[in-house]
């Protein structure tokens, strides 16, 4: 059973959506309804939903600010809003769907079907990526154009933006994947890979220089500079200078 959370500052709107989702209770269970984005920040971390039905226009934090404040996340996002001016922004963060209020039941069904399909693809992807291919140490990176099979040793670093991950390869190529950084963290591990911040996994074989600071800064062979969070500095230095 898939788990859903609703975040909408309007009580009436959230209750109406919760009522409509009851028609799909064989596929999806609403675990919580939040009307305050600040309360939702801590609540979602505990609930670990599969999908968040998210309003855009809210006080204190709008929907996009909420996701930015949350940082990396593993759930899918369905925007539910009375405004159609944010569709481009929703596409940029790879939202699963964008539904206009009042929500049409057929469109809601399509969103839930799309959710099942995407989660099924994700499970296949995780299973394939964790298995070496023909004895090599490669990782499968699914994109809109197809699946890239990349040697881990060719990955210079991975940078996160919302629930996208951008792979920077040694040859200068970039591959953008609609997966969170957390999903790759268990596949890209020490001694070569280390997460240096919330948004970057680095391959230390491609680090040209470490610059001192609070957490410090890594300079890569391609000239890019990435800050290291202070909480990860000790682990990084231990690997670099051991």
Buried (B, 14 or more C-beta within 10 A) or exposed (E): EBBBBBBBBBEEBBBBBBEBBEEBEEBBBBBBBBBBBEEBBEBBEEBEBBBBBBBBBBEEBBBBEBBEEBBBBEBBBBBBBEEEEBBEBBEEBBBBBBBBBEBEEEEBEEBBEBBEEBBEEBEEBBEBBEEEEEEEEBBBBBEEEEEBBBEBEBBBBBBBBBBBBBBBBBEEEEBBBBBBBBBBBEBBEEEBBBBBBEBBBBBBEBBEEBEEEEBBBBBBEEEBEBBBBEEBBEBBEEEEEE
